[in-house]
Amino acid sequence: MKNFNLSNSYKAVVIGGSAGSFQGVVKILAQLPKGFPLPIIMCLHRLKHVRNGFVEALSIKSVVQVTEPNDKETIKKGNVYLAPANYHMSVELGNHFALSTEEMINNSRPSIDITLGTCAFAYKDKLIGILLSGANKDGAVGMKNIHERGGLTIVQEPTECMIDTMPRSALAVTKIDHVLKVDQIVQFLKELDNQYR
């Protein structure tokens, strides 16, 4: 398996995904080490009118409870946060969330680009960005923002994706540090966890 250079002391992990990403997210959350030291911020495309069931489905498998944050909620270590249906979710300076119902971006609300881009601004080189399977280009600009501000970028191996448009779009516009299968992403997070023990 791959050995990762984890010399930086990271402050957050942000994950984006769309069509075909649910199984990968479930696998990551199910194998997350207990007491994982960083907040995990997730923006996943989902049906905007279905408010119940999605968080519950993730929480059943997750080692850590998954919650949808409220506007201005403080981001805490070790928690897993999911962008609420039909809201853009930003991370603001001062380590808290902001929710909005502004126009769709890439036909999406929540927009992965908004979540990744604002995380990049807030955390700079202390951020790890992960982009999974998806059917449109949302997230590519966000990954570019993360790279430009010194963060670590990871995309799911396109050949493993149900729909590879999202990771391939990111690979086309910016430098991606690691192209990994979901099992390798899990290993990466476990190695990251070991660094903080």
TORKOL-4160 file (C-alpha; in steps of 0.2 Angstrom, whole numbers, padded with zeros to 4 digits, m for minus):
197
<pt num="1" X="0000" Y="0000" Z="0000"/>
<pt num="2" X="0005" Y="0018" Z="m0002"/>
<pt num="3" X="0015" Y="0027" Z="0011"/>
<pt num="4" X="0009" Y="0045" Z="0014"/>
<pt num="5" X="0020" Y="0060" Z="0019"/>
<pt num="6" X="0009" Y="0068" Z="0033"/>
<pt num="7" X="0022" Y="0081" Z="0039"/>
<pt num="8" X="0009" Y="0095" Z="0040"/>
<pt num="9" X="m0003" Y="0097" Z="0055"/>
<pt num="10" X="m0020" Y="0097" Z="0047"/>
<pt num="11" X="m0035" Y="0105" Z="0055"/>
<pt num="12" X="m0049" Y="0098" Z="0044"/>
<pt num="13" X="m0055" Y="0086" Z="0030"/>
<pt num="14" X="m0067" Y="0091" Z="0017"/>
<pt num="15" X="m0076" Y="0078" Z="0006"/>
<pt num="16" X="m0086" Y="0081" Z="m0010"/>
<pt num="17" X="m0096" Y="0069" Z="m0020"/>
<pt num="18" X="m0111" Y="0066" Z="m0031"/>
<pt num="19" X="m0118" Y="0052" Z="m0041"/>
<pt num="20" X="m0110" Y="0036" Z="m0036"/>
<pt num="21" X="m0101" Y="0043" Z="m0020"/>
<pt num="22" X="m0113" Y="0036" Z="m0007"/>
<pt num="23" X="m0105" Y="0019" Z="m0005"/>
<pt num="24" X="m0088" Y="0027" Z="m0004"/>
<pt num="25" X="m0093" Y="0039" Z="0009"/>
<pt num="26" X="m0102" Y="0025" Z="0019"/>
<pt num="27" X="m0086" Y="0014" Z="0018"/>
<pt num="28" X="m0075" Y="0029" Z="0024"/>
<pt num="29" X="m0086" Y="0033" Z="0039"/>
<pt num="30" X="m0088" Y="0015" Z="0044"/>
<pt num="31" X="m0069" Y="0013" Z="0045"/>
<pt num="32" X="m0065" Y="0030" Z="0052"/>
<pt num="33" X="m0054" Y="0027" Z="0068"/>
<pt num="34" X="m0063" Y="0030" Z="0084"/>
<pt num="35" X="m0058" Y="0047" Z="0091"/>
<pt num="36" X="m0053" Y="0054" Z="0074"/>
<pt num="37" X="m0045" Y="0070" Z="0078"/>
<pt num="38" X="m0051" Y="0082" Z="0064"/>
<pt num="39" X="m0068" Y="0088" Z="0059"/>
<pt num="40" X="m0074" Y="0080" Z="0043"/>
<pt num="41" X="m0085" Y="0092" Z="0032"/>
<pt num="42" X="m0095" Y="0084" Z="0018"/>
<pt num="43" X="m0104" Y="0091" Z="0004"/>
<pt num="44" X="m0114" Y="0078" Z="m0006"/>
<pt num="45" X="m0127" Y="0081" Z="m0020"/>
<pt num="46" X="m0144" Y="0075" Z="m0014"/>
<pt num="47" X="m0162" Y="0077" Z="m0018"/>
<pt num="48" X="m0167" Y="0094" Z="m0012"/>
<pt num="49" X="m0184" Y="0090" Z="m0006"/>
<pt num="50" X="m0180" Y="0074" Z="0004"/>
<pt num="51" X="m0175" Y="0080" Z="0021"/>
<pt num="52" X="m0175" Y="0064" Z="0031"/>
<pt num="53" X="m0166" Y="0048" Z="0029"/>
<pt num="54" X="m0150" Y="0053" Z="0021"/>
<pt num="55" X="m0141" Y="0058" Z="0037"/>
<pt num="56" X="m0149" Y="0043" Z="0046"/>
<pt num="57" X="m0142" Y="0031" Z="0033"/>
<pt num="58" X="m0125" Y="0038" Z="0035"/>
<pt num="59" X="m0125" Y="0038" Z="0054"/>
<pt num="60" X="m0130" Y="0020" Z="0055"/>
<pt num="61" X="m0114" Y="0015" Z="0047"/>
<pt num="62" X="m0103" Y="0029" Z="0053"/>
<pt num="63" X="m0091" Y="0027" Z="0068"/>
<pt num="64" X="m0095" Y="0045" Z="0072"/>
<pt num="65" X="m0113" Y="0053" Z="0072"/>
<pt num="66" X="m0116" Y="0063" Z="0056"/>
<pt num="67" X="m0125" Y="0080" Z="0059"/>
<pt num="68" X="m0132" Y="0094" Z="0048"/>
<pt num="69" X="m0125" Y="0110" Z="0055"/>
<pt num="70" X="m0135" Y="0125" Z="0059"/>
<pt num="71" X="m0131" Y="0142" Z="0052"/>
<pt num="72" X="m0116" Y="0150" Z="0063"/>
<pt num="73" X="m0113" Y="0133" Z="0072"/>
<pt num="74" X="m0095" Y="0131" Z="0078"/>
<pt num="75" X="m0085" Y="0117" Z="0070"/>
<pt num="76" X="m0078" Y="0105" Z="0082"/>
<pt num="77" X="m0064" Y="0092" Z="0081"/>
<pt num="78" X="m0070" Y="0074" Z="0079"/>
<pt num="79" X="m0087" Y="0078" Z="0072"/>
<pt num="80" X="m0094" Y="0074" Z="0055"/>
<pt num="81" X="m0104" Y="0087" Z="0046"/>
<pt num="82" X="m0115" Y="0086" Z="0031"/>
<pt num="83" X="m0122" Y="0100" Z="0020"/>
<pt num="84" X="m0141" Y="0101" Z="0023"/>
<pt num="85" X="m0152" Y="0098" Z="0008"/>
<pt num="86" X="m0155" Y="0113" Z="m0003"/>
<pt num="87" X="m0142" Y="0124" Z="0006"/>
<pt num="88" X="m0125" Y="0130" Z="0001"/>
<pt num="89" X="m0113" Y="0127" Z="0016"/>
<pt num="90" X="m0098" Y="0138" Z="0018"/>
<pt num="91" X="m0085" Y="0138" Z="0031"/>
<pt num="92" X="m0081" Y="0156" Z="0038"/>
<pt num="93" X="m0066" Y="0163" Z="0047"/>
<pt num="94" X="m0068" Y="0160" Z="0065"/>
<pt num="95" X="m0072" Y="0142" Z="0062"/>
<pt num="96" X="m0090" Y="0141" Z="0060"/>
<pt num="97" X="m0103" Y="0137" Z="0046"/>
<pt num="98" X="m0114" Y="0148" Z="0036"/>
<pt num="99" X="m0129" Y="0142" Z="0026"/>
<pt num="100" X="m0137" Y="0151" Z="0012"/>
<pt num="101" X="m0150" Y="0148" Z="m0002"/>
<pt num="102" X="m0142" Y="0158" Z="m0015"/>
<pt num="103" X="m0143" Y="0152" Z="m0034"/>
<pt num="104" X="m0138" Y="0135" Z="m0039"/>
<pt num="105" X="m0120" Y="0133" Z="m0045"/>
<pt num="106" X="m0117" Y="0119" Z="m0058"/>
<pt num="107" X="m0135" Y="0115" Z="m0056"/>
<pt num="108" X="m0132" Y="0111" Z="m0038"/>
<pt num="109" X="m0137" Y="0117" Z="m0020"/>
<pt num="110" X="m0127" Y="0113" Z="m0010"/>
<pt num="111" X="m0112" Y="0117" Z="m0021"/>
<pt num="112" X="m0096" Y="0107" Z="m0018"/>
<pt num="113" X="m0086" Y="0121" Z="m0025"/>
<pt num="114" X="m0093" Y="0133" Z="m0012"/>
<pt num="115" X="m0089" Y="0121" Z="0002"/>
<pt num="116" X="m0072" Y="0117" Z="m0004"/>
<pt num="117" X="m0067" Y="0134" Z="m0009"/>
<pt num="118" X="m0072" Y="0142" Z="0008"/>
<pt num="119" X="m0063" Y="0128" Z="0017"/>
<pt num="120" X="m0048" Y="0132" Z="0007"/>
<pt num="121" X="m0049" Y="0150" Z="0012"/>
<pt num="122" X="m0052" Y="0146" Z="0030"/>
<pt num="123" X="m0039" Y="0132" Z="0033"/>
<pt num="124" X="m0026" Y="0136" Z="0019"/>
<pt num="125" X="m0012" Y="0123" Z="0020"/>
<pt num="126" X="m0020" Y="0114" Z="0035"/>
<pt num="127" X="m0034" Y="0107" Z="0024"/>
<pt num="128" X="m0036" Y="0090" Z="0016"/>
<pt num="129" X="m0048" Y="0090" Z="0001"/>
<pt num="130" X="m0056" Y="0073" Z="m0005"/>
<pt num="131" X="m0067" Y="0072" Z="m0021"/>
<pt num="132" X="m0076" Y="0057" Z="m0025"/>
<pt num="133" X="m0087" Y="0050" Z="m0039"/>
<pt num="134" X="m0099" Y="0062" Z="m0047"/>
<pt num="135" X="m0108" Y="0066" Z="m0064"/>
<pt num="136" X="m0104" Y="0085" Z="m0066"/>
<pt num="137" X="m0089" Y="0097" Z="m0064"/>
<pt num="138" X="m0094" Y="0103" Z="m0047"/>
<pt num="139" X="m0079" Y="0102" Z="m0035"/>
<pt num="140" X="m0065" Y="0105" Z="m0048"/>
<pt num="141" X="m0063" Y="0123" Z="m0045"/>
<pt num="142" X="m0064" Y="0120" Z="m0026"/>
<pt num="143" X="m0050" Y="0107" Z="m0027"/>
<pt num="144" X="m0040" Y="0120" Z="m0037"/>
<pt num="145" X="m0043" Y="0133" Z="m0023"/>
<pt num="146" X="m0037" Y="0120" Z="m0010"/>
<pt num="147" X="m0021" Y="0117" Z="m0020"/>
<pt num="148" X="m0018" Y="0135" Z="m0023"/>
<pt num="149" X="m0019" Y="0139" Z="m0004"/>
<pt num="150" X="m0007" Y="0124" Z="0000"/>
<pt num="151" X="m0019" Y="0111" Z="0005"/>
<pt num="152" X="m0018" Y="0092" Z="0001"/>
<pt num="153" X="m0029" Y="0086" Z="m0013"/>
<pt num="154" X="m0035" Y="0068" Z="m0016"/>
<pt num="155" X="m0047" Y="0062" Z="m0029"/>
<pt num="156" X="m0055" Y="0045" Z="m0031"/>
<pt num="157" X="m0047" Y="0034" Z="m0044"/>
<pt num="158" X="m0058" Y="0037" Z="m0059"/>
<pt num="159" X="m0058" Y="0019" Z="m0065"/>
<pt num="160" X="m0066" Y="0015" Z="m0048"/>
<pt num="161" X="m0080" Y="0028" Z="m0049"/>
<pt num="162" X="m0098" Y="0024" Z="m0054"/>
<pt num="163" X="m0097" Y="0041" Z="m0064"/>
<pt num="164" X="m0080" Y="0048" Z="m0066"/>
<pt num="165" X="m0084" Y="0066" Z="m0072"/>
<pt num="166" X="m0080" Y="0074" Z="m0056"/>
<pt num="167" X="m0063" Y="0067" Z="m0052"/>
<pt num="168" X="m0058" Y="0069" Z="m0070"/>
<pt num="169" X="m0063" Y="0087" Z="m0070"/>
<pt num="170" X="m0053" Y="0091" Z="m0055"/>
<pt num="171" X="m0038" Y="0082" Z="m0063"/>
<pt num="172" X="m0040" Y="0093" Z="m0078"/>
<pt num="173" X="m0039" Y="0109" Z="m0069"/>
<pt num="174" X="m0027" Y="0107" Z="m0055"/>
<pt num="175" X="m0013" Y="0097" Z="m0047"/>
<pt num="176" X="m0020" Y="0082" Z="m0037"/>
<pt num="177" X="m0008" Y="0075" Z="m0024"/>
<pt num="178" X="m0015" Y="0058" Z="m0023"/>
<pt num="179" X="m0027" Y="0048" Z="m0035"/>
<pt num="180" X="m0034" Y="0034" Z="m0023"/>
<pt num="181" X="m0046" Y="0020" Z="m0022"/>
<pt num="182" X="m0058" Y="0022" Z="m0008"/>
<pt num="183" X="m0049" Y="0008" Z="0002"/>
<pt num="184" X="m0033" Y="0019" Z="0000"/>
<pt num="185" X="m0042" Y="0034" Z="0006"/>
<pt num="186" X="m0047" Y="0024" Z="0022"/>
<pt num="187" X="m0029" Y="0019" Z="0024"/>
<pt num="188" X="m0024" Y="0038" Z="0022"/>
<pt num="189" X="m0036" Y="0043" Z="0035"/>
<pt num="190" X="m0030" Y="0030" Z="0047"/>
<pt num="191" X="m0012" Y="0035" Z="0045"/>
<pt num="192" X="m0017" Y="0053" Z="0048"/>
<pt num="193" X="m0026" Y="0048" Z="0064"/>
<pt num="194" X="m0010" Y="0039" Z="0069"/>
<pt num="195" X="0000" Y="0055" Z="0067"/>
<pt num="196" X="m0011" Y="0063" Z="0081"/>
<pt num="197" X="m0009" Y="0049" Z="0093"/>
